[in-house]
Every structure is written in structure tokens, then in C-alpha cells.
Amino acid sequence: MAENTSSVFLQPYVPKFDGFYEHWAMLMENLIRPKEFWPLIETGVTVAPPNATAEQIRIANESKLQDLKVKIFLFQAIDRTILETILNRDTTKEIWEAMKQKYQGSLKVKRAQLQALRREFEVLEMEDDESVNDYFARTLAIANKMTSHGERVEHVTVVEKILRSMPAKFNYVVCSIEQSNDVTTLSIDELQSTLIVQE
């Protein structure tokens, strides 16, 4: 019984595909590479040649089994509606290539998405009834998406954005932080913990 429970807790977190291919692909690579399954995505399944030896057949069967394991990760990560459009792909490599072709997008599309994210970041403000943790999560989610689209978002940019977009009830705290700290060296985590204490 204890063994079953521990195996549940050891299940790896599989990142759900949210439309941002580069970011999702990076997270999936970090999940798959340590398990030594990445060659299946780069080069595909090992196929036994005609008149194969017993060893070649064993290697091909093992490769197929590993491919099935990676497919399970992909099926967990990709919504059914998307999967339905690529279900005719037989191997992990084919599914991965289909996702890349479909969602990596052209440079023009990526620029348009980045512009939309920049606008979203600029107008971002903390709601009066929003918690500090929720606001940080919302801000960092947008900053991370911008990063995945090729924008270099510095820590100081995020810190300054948060400080100038807090509601009026935090004015005193914000002034205090700006006067007693060098904002250019203040980490996001330090800022968050300071604001949580005040909250």
C-alpha cells in the first residue's frame, strides 16, 4: 500500500500546452531529457531492419516501448481538441513535429503576440481585492510569456512595474521600499516577501 502511495507522489508534473509553443517545448524538453528519451524526439523510433537479429529486434521493441512512455507525457500535456487534429501521427517524433509546425508560428505572428504581451504588461495593475501573491503570479506569468517570445525582461523591470502599479493602500510601503533599498538590486522574491508582511 505504501509503495502505491509513494509512486503517486513521484509522478512528474507534465506542463499543459497553453498555446505558447517555445515555452511549452522548453518545459517538456526539461521533463523528457533527464529520462534519456530525447533521442526519440530528435531521431525517432529505432526500427528493426529486414532479417534482423534477435538483438536488433530487442532494441527496436525497447525503443517502441520508450516511445509509448513519451507519448503518455504528450497526451497528458496536450488538450483533446488539439490531439484530435494530430492523432494520425504514430510516433512521438511525428506528434512533436506536428505541434512545432502548427504552433511555433511565423516571425510575424510571434511579433504580434509579443506586442500584445507588452501592452498587457504596461497596463497591468493590482486590483484592490487581489492578494500580493496573486498579483506577483499574474505579473510573472506575463513576463515569462514575453521571455518565451524572445523579449529580455530584466528583474528590475518587473520590480519597478510592481512598485508603480500597487493600489493606493500600499503607497506608504512603496515609498519606504524605494527610499531604503536600491531598486536595481532588489530581487523579486525580496520585494514579494516585504509586501506580504505589510499586507
Contacts in CASP RR format, 6 or more apart in sequence:
PFRMAT RR
TARGET T0000
AUTHOR 0000-0000-0000
METHOD contacts of the structure
MODEL  1
MAENTSSVFLQPYVPKFDGFYEHWAMLMENLIRPKEFWPLIETGVTVAPP
NATAEQIRIANESKLQDLKVKIFLFQAIDRTILETILNRDTTKEIWEAMK
QKYQGSLKVKRAQLQALRREFEVLEMEDDESVNDYFARTLAIANKMTSHG
ERVEHVTVVEKILRSMPAKFNYVVCSIEQSNDVTTLSIDELQSTLIVQE
12 31 0 8 1.000
12 73 0 8 1.000
13 31 0 8 1.000
14 31 0 8 1.000
14 73 0 8 1.000
14 76 0 8 1.000
14 77 0 8 1.000
15 24 0 8 1.000
15 27 0 8 1.000
15 28 0 8 1.000
15 31 0 8 1.000
15 77 0 8 1.000
16 24 0 8 1.000
16 77 0 8 1.000
16 79 0 8 1.000
17 24 0 8 1.000
17 77 0 8 1.000
17 78 0 8 1.000
17 79 0 8 1.000
17 82 0 8 1.000
17 99 0 8 1.000
17 103 0 8 1.000
18 24 0 8 1.000
19 103 0 8 1.000
20 145 0 8 1.000
20 148 0 8 1.000
20 149 0 8 1.000
21 99 0 8 1.000
21 100 0 8 1.000
21 103 0 8 1.000
21 104 0 8 1.000
21 105 0 8 1.000
22 104 0 8 1.000
22 148 0 8 1.000
22 149 0 8 1.000
22 150 0 8 1.000
23 144 0 8 1.000
23 145 0 8 1.000
23 147 0 8 1.000
23 148 0 8 1.000
24 77 0 8 1.000
25 99 0 8 1.000
25 100 0 8 1.000
26 148 0 8 1.000
28 73 0 8 1.000
28 74 0 8 1.000
28 77 0 8 1.000
29 38 0 8 1.000
31 73 0 8 1.000
32 38 0 8 1.000
32 41 0 8 1.000
32 70 0 8 1.000
32 73 0 8 1.000
35 69 0 8 1.000
37 66 0 8 1.000
37 69 0 8 1.000
37 70 0 8 1.000
37 92 0 8 1.000
40 63 0 8 1.000
40 66 0 8 1.000
40 67 0 8 1.000
40 70 0 8 1.000
40 91 0 8 1.000
40 92 0 8 1.000
40 93 0 8 1.000
41 70 0 8 1.000
41 92 0 8 1.000
41 93 0 8 1.000
41 96 0 8 1.000
42 93 0 8 1.000
43 93 0 8 1.000
44 67 0 8 1.000
44 91 0 8 1.000
44 92 0 8 1.000
44 93 0 8 1.000
45 60 0 8 1.000
45 63 0 8 1.000
45 64 0 8 1.000
45 67 0 8 1.000
45 91 0 8 1.000
45 92 0 8 1.000
45 93 0 8 1.000
46 59 0 8 1.000
46 60 0 8 1.000
46 62 0 8 1.000
46 63 0 8 1.000
47 60 0 8 1.000
48 56 0 8 1.000
48 57 0 8 1.000
48 59 0 8 1.000
48 60 0 8 1.000
49 56 0 8 1.000
52 60 0 8 1.000
67 91 0 8 1.000
67 92 0 8 1.000
70 92 0 8 1.000
71 91 0 8 1.000
71 92 0 8 1.000
71 95 0 8 1.000
74 92 0 8 1.000
74 95 0 8 1.000
74 96 0 8 1.000
75 83 0 8 1.000
78 86 0 8 1.000
78 99 0 8 1.000
82 99 0 8 1.000
85 102 0 8 1.000
86 95 0 8 1.000
86 98 0 8 1.000
86 99 0 8 1.000
86 102 0 8 1.000
89 95 0 8 1.000
89 97 0 8 1.000
89 98 0 8 1.000
110 149 0 8 1.000
113 149 0 8 1.000
114 146 0 8 1.000
114 149 0 8 1.000
114 150 0 8 1.000
114 151 0 8 1.000
117 142 0 8 1.000
117 145 0 8 1.000
117 146 0 8 1.000
117 149 0 8 1.000
117 151 0 8 1.000
118 146 0 8 1.000
118 151 0 8 1.000
120 142 0 8 1.000
121 139 0 8 1.000
121 142 0 8 1.000
121 143 0 8 1.000
121 146 0 8 1.000
121 161 0 8 1.000
124 138 0 8 1.000
124 139 0 8 1.000
124 142 0 8 1.000
124 161 0 8 1.000
124 165 0 8 1.000
125 165 0 8 1.000
125 167 0 8 1.000
126 132 0 8 1.000
126 135 0 8 1.000
126 162 0 8 1.000
126 165 0 8 1.000
126 166 0 8 1.000
126 167 0 8 1.000
126 170 0 8 1.000
127 135 0 8 1.000
127 167 0 8 1.000
128 167 0 8 1.000
128 169 0 8 1.000
130 138 0 8 1.000
131 199 0 8 1.000
132 192 0 8 1.000
132 195 0 8 1.000
132 196 0 8 1.000
132 199 0 8 1.000
133 192 0 8 1.000
133 196 0 8 1.000
135 162 0 8 1.000
136 162 0 8 1.000
136 188 0 8 1.000
136 192 0 8 1.000
139 158 0 8 1.000
139 161 0 8 1.000
139 162 0 8 1.000
140 158 0 8 1.000
140 188 0 8 1.000
143 153 0 8 1.000
143 157 0 8 1.000
143 158 0 8 1.000
146 153 0 8 1.000
147 153 0 8 1.000
155 187 0 8 1.000
155 188 0 8 1.000
156 183 0 8 1.000
156 184 0 8 1.000
156 186 0 8 1.000
158 188 0 8 1.000
159 183 0 8 1.000
159 186 0 8 1.000
159 187 0 8 1.000
159 188 0 8 1.000
159 191 0 8 1.000
160 183 0 8 1.000
162 188 0 8 1.000
162 191 0 8 1.000
163 174 0 8 1.000
163 177 0 8 1.000
163 178 0 8 1.000
163 183 0 8 1.000
163 191 0 8 1.000
164 174 0 8 1.000
166 173 0 8 1.000
166 174 0 8 1.000
166 195 0 8 1.000
170 195 0 8 1.000
170 198 0 8 1.000
173 194 0 8 1.000
173 195 0 8 1.000
173 198 0 8 1.000
177 183 0 8 1.000
177 186 0 8 1.000
177 191 0 8 1.000
177 194 0 8 1.000
END
